[in-house]
Amino acid sequence: MVDTPVGLPLSQTDAAPAVLELFTSQSCSSCPPADALAEELAQRVDVIVISRPVTYWNRIGWEDTLSSEDNTELQRGYARRGLEGRNGVYTPQAVIDGRSGVVGSRSGDVTGLLEQAILRPRPSITITADGQITVDGAASSTARLSIVAVDASETVSIASGENRNRSVTYTNSWLGEDTIGVWAGGKKSYTVPEILPEQARADRHALILREDLPGGAGPVLAGRWLN
């Protein structure tokens, strides 16, 4: 048995929420409205929001303090695979369950896709106080279960670029992630690692179950906050 991570709920048995990934940048003048919408949507219990600041805007004179090449590569992977809706590499882009892309500042479009996604059948993820994660459901292919570390809220004062002299708040910004197991359908249990990814910096961790496709940009099958 492992020590229970701080904040781990006693159990989580309700339906898994939809997962929204927002590709954004501190140098994108169109992004702050999308960042504000992400902050609002993150309050919902049926949506997991993960902000994924990208790197390709860094060339214009301001380096995004939260950006990661991992986020850029994931977005490019989605574009290569092809998303429903608005595909491509752009900001702000909201990707719902790794399946549908939409301009991240268009509230009606984003919430409409979320409402559809929430109704989608998905595997269940449950967590117990003794550090056991159980995934249960049907699968058409293998998937990877990962723990994603996030910075819950970070307000950045931007000194140059398109958003110079603005302060923007970023919600659940991606910090890193580790794979903890492979799932191929049915009921399977995993143990919460004793050391979580980016544990010293992260405020929260999410469990993301993603179809295992080349390049790591498969659809998201299910998600759950770990703490």
HELIX and SHEET records of a PDB file:
HELIX    1   1 PRO A   32  LEU A   41  1                                  10    
HELIX    2   2 ASN A   58  ILE A   60  5                                   3    
HELIX    3   3 GLU A   69  ARG A   81  1                                  13    
HELIX    4   4 SER A  107  ILE A  118  1                                  12    
HELIX    5   5 PRO A  214  GLY A  216  5                                   3    
SHEET    1   A 5 VAL A  47  PRO A  53  0                                        
SHEET    2   A 5 ALA A  18  THR A  24  1                                        
SHEET    3   A 5 GLN A  93  ILE A  96 -1                                        
SHEET    4   A 5 SER A 100  VAL A 103 -1                                        
SHEET    5   A 5 GLU A  84  GLY A  85  1                                        
SHEET    1   B 3 SER A 124  ILE A 127  0                                        
SHEET    2   B 3 GLN A 132  GLY A 137 -1                                        
SHEET    3   B 3 GLY A 186  THR A 191 -1                                        
SHEET    1   C 4 ARG A 166  TRP A 183  0                                        
SHEET    2   C 4 ALA A 143  ILE A 158 -1                                        
SHEET    3   C 4 ARG A 204  GLU A 211 -1                                        
SHEET    4   C 4 VAL A 220  TRP A 225 -1                                        
END                                                                             
